[in-house]
Amino acid sequence: MNQAMKAVVLNAYETPLTLTEIARPEAGPGQVLVRIKASGVNPLDIKIAAGKADHAQVAPGAILGIDMAGVVQAVGEGVSGFAPGDEVWGMTGGVGGVQGSLAEYAAVDAQLLAHKPSSIGMREAAALPLVFITAWEGLVDRARITAGKKVLVHGGAGGVGHVAVQIARAFGAEVYATGSASQRETIEGYGAVFIDYRATSVEEYVQQYTDGEGFDIVYDTVGGATLDASFKAARPYHGHVVSCLGWGTHALAPLSFRAATYSGVFTLLPLLSGKGRANHGTIMNEAAKLVDAGKIRVLLDDRHYTLADVGQAHAAMQDGSARGKIVVEVA
């Protein structure tokens, strides 16, 4: 008979999440049983809980939480590379019918996991997977970033944005990032040239920083009108625009007239489809190397939450009071 564990359950949309006890899962073939130590909170969690995430709906009774860090308790049949006691991290559930990380344990597809970087704690580790994978897929997998490229990141102080800035810097790119005046210190602290998007037009900053040529890579983490602005900022022939929020209706003419290219990033696809999961594990291994090399730092909200405080953690994400990624400590 399975032992019990504590978990936070979504019983109905737009109602408070419920802390309860359920049966503890076991590691099946290809899975690793993880004792979860920390669960990262993302804006998507709020939308899912409200039933407003059309691209990531879950059924009532689900356990949310996309990001996690923890310790391996048991290894299922056919799994190699992990052993009990290993510290691991990854973007491991919370959508697509896969159990999330707001629980004491989860049976996780081993392909999604990597060994946690040794230089950071569980809170920091749980804050990084979704934003790192999203940034990496755009810059590395789609845009094929290399040293010397001029990269523009829209929303450089945001969750994905501040990580994208650091990844681009780690690859030797020349990095620029947009934000509001109050975000200047944060953006410059991560090594990018700050651009005040409210005070400077696309044409002005393209002229100022690229002599009118445009940027080699433009990463839009904002969507809407910002994606339209991205098309105008791309370098002719060789420019590549990437967006993780390209969900609206947009005119492609500005991009087409530059003979530039566009790629969309949909980080949830491996969890939703079951395909491509091994790439996420590979990316998390690369993330661990960069973190341990001191090239990636996560902007972390300094408030502490437990499983009993998940409602407060979600409220802090929703009301705009968060100053960095919010993490729920499970252990």
Sequence and secondary structure as in RCSB ss.txt:
>XXXX:A:sequence
MNQAMKAVVLNAYETPLTLTEIARPEAGPGQVLVRIKASGVNPLDIKIAAGKADHAQVAPGAILGIDMAGVVQAV
GEGVSGFAPGDEVWGMTGGVGGVQGSLAEYAAVDAQLLAHKPSSIGMREAAALPLVFITAWEGLVDRARITAGKK
VLVHGGAGGVGHVAVQIARAFGAEVYATGSASQRETIEGYGAVFIDYRATSVEEYVQQYTDGEGFDIVYDTVGGA
TLDASFKAARPYHGHVVSCLGWGTHALAPLSFRAATYSGVFTLLPLLSGKGRANHGTIMNEAAKLVDAGKIRVLL
DDRHYTLADVGQAHAAMQDGSARGKIVVEVA
>XXXX:A:secstr
   EEEEEEB STTS  EEEEEE     TTEEEEEEEEEEE HHHHHHHTT  TTS   TTB   SEEEEEEEEE
 TT  S  TT EEEEE  SSTT   SSBSEEEEEGGGEEE  TTS HHHHHTSHHHHHHHHIIIIIIT   TT E
EEEETTTSHHHHHHHHHHHHTT EEEEEE GGGHHHHHHTT EEEETTTS HHHHHHHHHTTS BSEEEESS TH
HHHHHHHHB TTT EEEES   S    HHHHTTT EEEE  TTHHHHHS SHHHHHHHHHHHHHHHHTT     B
    EEGGGHHHHHHHHHTT  SSBEEEE  
